[in-house]
């Protein structure tokens, strides 16, 4: 793989990790407060970015799902590490169930943004974001170790 390709992948994974990390901080504050609280505009903007991860997962499922179903290949075998972790986390193996889980997370996010959430919504998003953050970090580490020359200046 070309050096720029490693850098591009690492950058994308770091962006995903940043979104997850920012949102996890806000969810932690909500849990510590132990009460439903109104979110400030900065928190809302950071939480809205979770939808970019969910949208990317939807697009990936739509792109690879038909091929996986047509050739009877498990969805996790042809997906990115982030999608693989999502599928593992939710015990999902097919397109319909994966899309249902994404929709469930989207609904939890919508309730949170509308200040109409329950702590179960916070827990659900937190579990998802922890898995995404860990996976993005692990994948960046793999990229770094697979091509040490990329990181030497």
Rosetta blueprint (number, residue, H / E / L):
1 X L
2 X L
3 X H
4 X H
5 X H
6 X H
7 X H
8 X H
9 X H
10 X H
11 X H
12 X H
13 X H
14 X H
15 X H
16 X H
17 X H
18 X H
19 X H
20 X H
21 X H
22 X H
23 X H
24 X H
25 X H
26 X H
27 X H
28 X H
29 X H
30 X H
31 X H
32 X H
33 X H
34 X L
35 X L
36 X L
37 X L
38 X L
39 X L
40 X L
41 X H
42 X H
43 X H
44 X H
45 X H
46 X H
47 X H
48 X H
49 X L
50 X H
51 X H
52 X H
53 X H
54 X H
55 X H
56 X H
57 X H
58 X H
59 X H
60 X H
61 X H
62 X H
63 X H
64 X H
65 X H
66 X H
67 X H
68 X H
69 X H
70 X H
71 X L
72 X L
73 X L
74 X L
75 X H
76 X H
77 X H
78 X H
79 X L
80 X L
81 X H
82 X H
83 X H
84 X H
85 X H
86 X H
87 X H
88 X H
89 X H
90 X H
91 X L
92 X L
93 X L
94 X L
95 X H
96 X H
97 X H
98 X H
99 X H
100 X H
101 X H
102 X H
103 X H
104 X H
105 X H
106 X H
107 X H
108 X H
109 X H
110 X H
111 X H
112 X H
113 X H
114 X L
115 X L
116 X L
117 X L
118 X L
119 X H
120 X H
121 X H
122 X H
123 X H
124 X H
125 X H
126 X H
127 X H
128 X H
129 X H
130 X H
131 X H
132 X H
133 X H
134 X H
135 X H
136 X H
137 X H
138 X H
139 X H
140 X H
141 X H
142 X H
143 X H
144 X H
145 X H
146 X H
147 X L
148 X H
149 X H
150 X H
151 X H
152 X L
153 X L
